[in-house]
Amino acid sequence: MVASLPFFPGEQAAYTSQSNQINNEFANASLFTQFWGIFTNNFRIAAIEMIPGFGALLFGFSLYATARILEVIAITDHTSPLLVLIVLLLLFPHSYIELPAYAVATGEGLFLLYAILKWLRGRAGGRSLVNWSVEGWQFAINLIIVTVMLLVAALFESVEIQLGADLFWITWVPFAGLIALTIILKPAAQKDKEGKAGSAIDRDKNGR
């Protein structure tokens, strides 16, 4: 929807310049240079999105900016923004890893914001309502998850760039393997999680 709206004054020129910069940034670079450049840029964005409150605003702005860049490309190529969205994002495996990673980072920022507000409310009432040790572990786990997701996404994207428009579809083969592995491992991970939760409940009951 945003990619179909008219630009504000000066906006189209700004996003056109940004689009050209993105296209030229890693042109003719080696696989490792592209991989490391893409990862560090995306990780910096995700790290900022983990900042309580501000991260959610950045996430919203990033979505808006992405839509505007797609609109610029659509205008340049004289085609529809929806077609550009499909061709430049939805056809590439890395999008299905990178975009959810940003959502995880933003979600963690919202969890931290909620914990801070809860802590302030408890402090006003003279009691502690937040276990910062648990919050710290949750932050660390989500940071690891986001880092791994962005590393994998950057690897896929850099390989896609190296293969070019004619051969990028080959990357769907290992991506399908990742999906299959996730489906296979998920039940076992869920069972282990439920088992640990049950053990914790039993220990709590015995303690009482």
Contacts in CASP RR format, 6 or more apart in sequence:
PFRMAT RR
TARGET T0000
AUTHOR 0000-0000-0000
METHOD contacts of the structure
MODEL  1
MVASLPFFPGEQAAYTSQSNQINNEFANASLFTQFWGIFTNNFRIAAIEM
IPGFGALLFGFSLYATARILEVIAITDHTSPLLVLIVLLLLFPHSYIELP
AYAVATGEGLFLLYAILKWLRGRAGGRSLVNWSVEGWQFAINLIIVTVML
LVAALFESVEIQLGADLFWITWVPFAGLIALTIILKPAAQKDKEGKAGSA
IDRDKNGR
2 63 0 8 1.000
2 64 0 8 1.000
2 67 0 8 1.000
2 68 0 8 1.000
2 71 0 8 1.000
3 67 0 8 1.000
3 68 0 8 1.000
3 70 0 8 1.000
3 71 0 8 1.000
3 74 0 8 1.000
3 81 0 8 1.000
3 82 0 8 1.000
3 84 0 8 1.000
3 85 0 8 1.000
4 71 0 8 1.000
4 81 0 8 1.000
5 71 0 8 1.000
7 15 0 8 1.000
7 68 0 8 1.000
7 71 0 8 1.000
11 68 0 8 1.000
12 72 0 8 1.000
12 75 0 8 1.000
15 65 0 8 1.000
15 68 0 8 1.000
15 69 0 8 1.000
15 71 0 8 1.000
15 72 0 8 1.000
16 72 0 8 1.000
16 76 0 8 1.000
18 65 0 8 1.000
18 69 0 8 1.000
19 69 0 8 1.000
19 72 0 8 1.000
19 73 0 8 1.000
22 69 0 8 1.000
26 33 0 8 1.000
26 34 0 8 1.000
26 37 0 8 1.000
26 38 0 8 1.000
26 158 0 8 1.000
26 161 0 8 1.000
31 158 0 8 1.000
31 159 0 8 1.000
31 162 0 8 1.000
34 157 0 8 1.000
34 158 0 8 1.000
34 161 0 8 1.000
34 162 0 8 1.000
35 154 0 8 1.000
35 155 0 8 1.000
35 158 0 8 1.000
36 154 0 8 1.000
37 154 0 8 1.000
38 153 0 8 1.000
38 154 0 8 1.000
38 157 0 8 1.000
38 158 0 8 1.000
39 150 0 8 1.000
39 151 0 8 1.000
39 154 0 8 1.000
42 98 0 8 1.000
42 101 0 8 1.000
42 150 0 8 1.000
42 153 0 8 1.000
42 154 0 8 1.000
43 146 0 8 1.000
43 147 0 8 1.000
43 150 0 8 1.000
45 58 0 8 1.000
45 62 0 8 1.000
45 102 0 8 1.000
46 101 0 8 1.000
46 102 0 8 1.000
46 105 0 8 1.000
46 146 0 8 1.000
46 150 0 8 1.000
47 105 0 8 1.000
48 54 0 8 1.000
48 55 0 8 1.000
48 58 0 8 1.000
49 55 0 8 1.000
49 56 0 8 1.000
49 58 0 8 1.000
49 59 0 8 1.000
49 62 0 8 1.000
49 102 0 8 1.000
49 105 0 8 1.000
49 106 0 8 1.000
49 109 0 8 1.000
50 105 0 8 1.000
50 106 0 8 1.000
50 108 0 8 1.000
50 109 0 8 1.000
50 112 0 8 1.000
50 139 0 8 1.000
50 142 0 8 1.000
50 143 0 8 1.000
50 146 0 8 1.000
51 58 0 8 1.000
51 109 0 8 1.000
52 109 0 8 1.000
52 110 0 8 1.000
52 112 0 8 1.000
52 113 0 8 1.000
52 116 0 8 1.000
53 109 0 8 1.000
53 110 0 8 1.000
53 113 0 8 1.000
55 105 0 8 1.000
55 106 0 8 1.000
55 109 0 8 1.000
56 106 0 8 1.000
56 107 0 8 1.000
56 109 0 8 1.000
56 110 0 8 1.000
56 113 0 8 1.000
59 102 0 8 1.000
59 103 0 8 1.000
59 105 0 8 1.000
59 106 0 8 1.000
62 102 0 8 1.000
67 81 0 8 1.000
70 81 0 8 1.000
70 84 0 8 1.000
70 85 0 8 1.000
70 88 0 8 1.000
70 89 0 8 1.000
71 81 0 8 1.000
71 84 0 8 1.000
73 84 0 8 1.000
73 88 0 8 1.000
74 80 0 8 1.000
74 81 0 8 1.000
74 83 0 8 1.000
74 84 0 8 1.000
77 84 0 8 1.000
89 95 0 8 1.000
91 168 0 8 1.000
91 169 0 8 1.000
92 156 0 8 1.000
92 157 0 8 1.000
92 160 0 8 1.000
92 168 0 8 1.000
92 171 0 8 1.000
93 156 0 8 1.000
93 160 0 8 1.000
93 171 0 8 1.000
93 172 0 8 1.000
93 175 0 8 1.000
94 153 0 8 1.000
94 154 0 8 1.000
94 156 0 8 1.000
94 157 0 8 1.000
94 160 0 8 1.000
94 171 0 8 1.000
96 175 0 8 1.000
97 149 0 8 1.000
97 150 0 8 1.000
97 152 0 8 1.000
97 153 0 8 1.000
97 156 0 8 1.000
98 149 0 8 1.000
98 150 0 8 1.000
98 153 0 8 1.000
98 154 0 8 1.000
98 157 0 8 1.000
100 149 0 8 1.000
101 145 0 8 1.000
101 146 0 8 1.000
101 149 0 8 1.000
101 150 0 8 1.000
101 153 0 8 1.000
104 142 0 8 1.000
104 145 0 8 1.000
104 146 0 8 1.000
104 149 0 8 1.000
105 142 0 8 1.000
105 146 0 8 1.000
107 142 0 8 1.000
108 138 0 8 1.000
108 139 0 8 1.000
108 142 0 8 1.000
108 143 0 8 1.000
108 146 0 8 1.000
111 135 0 8 1.000
111 138 0 8 1.000
112 135 0 8 1.000
112 139 0 8 1.000
115 130 0 8 1.000
115 132 0 8 1.000
115 135 0 8 1.000
118 129 0 8 1.000
118 130 0 8 1.000
119 128 0 8 1.000
119 129 0 8 1.000
119 130 0 8 1.000
119 132 0 8 1.000
121 129 0 8 1.000
122 128 0 8 1.000
122 129 0 8 1.000
122 130 0 8 1.000
152 178 0 8 1.000
156 171 0 8 1.000
156 174 0 8 1.000
156 175 0 8 1.000
159 171 0 8 1.000
160 168 0 8 1.000
160 171 0 8 1.000
163 170 0 8 1.000
163 171 0 8 1.000
END
